[in-house]
Amino acid sequence: MFVIGNFLSALATVINIVLGAYVWLIIGRVIISWVNADPYNPIVRFLYGATEPVLAPIRRRLPYLGGLDLSPMLLILAIIFLQQFLVPTLQRIAFSFS
């Protein structure tokens, strides 16, 4: 049972780090969209490629707001929710196994 607790604790830590890194990718994407960067730049292509598959479905479900894209903000709020709910829940479950 101790091994399961360690595994869940490590999993919670990795999930938290990945979610935090994804927030920074989204912030980078937003900044890139403000400055109208070169779309052929490898960094710009990476940011769009890493975030668009998640942002596009959110954007499709939002009403049209005259060009204002709130999908990055909603995604960041969803990530914060996961960091505040999922990660501590996994850590508590891991603690119960140890």
N, C-alpha and C positions, 0 to 999 in steps of 0.2 A: 504494500500500500504506500510505502514511503516513496517508491519510484514514481507512482502515479502522481503523487503530490508535487514532486520535483518537476515532472513533465508538465503539469498544468501551470505551475508557477513560471517555468521558462516560456511556455506558450503564451501566457498573458503578457510577459515582458516583450516578446517578439511582436505580438499583435500591437502593443502600445507603440513600439518604435516604428513599425511599418505605417501605422495610421498617422503618427506625427510627421513622418517623412512625406507622406502623401499630401498632408495639409500644406507643406512647403512647396510641393510641386504645383498645387492648385494656386497658391499665392504667386509663384513664378509665372504661371500661365496668365493670371490676371494682369500682372505688371507688363508682360510681353504684349498683351492685347492693347494696353494703353499707349505704348510707344510705337506701335505699328512696325514691328521688327521684320526683317527679311524672312519670308516664309521658307526659304531654302537653307537657312542656317540650321546646322544639325541640332543645336540646343533647342531652338524653337520647334523643330519637327519632333524632337523627343518629348517636349512638354505637351504639345498637342496630341501626340500619339498615346501618351500615358494618361491623359486626363479626359480626352474626348469620349472614349467608350463609356465612361461613368457619367459625364456631364450631359451628353446628348439625350439619354432617356429622361433625365430630370427636366431638361430644357423643353422637351416635347410636351410634358405634362403641365408646364406653367403657362398661364395666359400671357398673351402678347402685351408687353408693357412699354411699347414705343421704343424699342431698341435697348432697353435696360435689361441686362442679363443677370438674374438673381441666382442662377443655378450654382455658381461657385460658393456663394454664401450659404445656400441650403445644404450643399454637400459638406462644407466645413462644419456646419451645425450638426449634421448627422454623424460626422466623424467624432466630434466632441462628445456627443451622446454615447457613442460606442466606447470611447475612452473612459467615460465616467460610469458606464453601466457594465459593459462586458468585461473589461479588464479587472475591475475590483471583484466582480462575481467569480471569475476564474481564479483569482488569488484566494478568495475565501474558500472556494471548493478545494483548492490545493492545500490550504491550511488545515482543512478538516481531515485530509488524508494523512497528515504528518503527525 
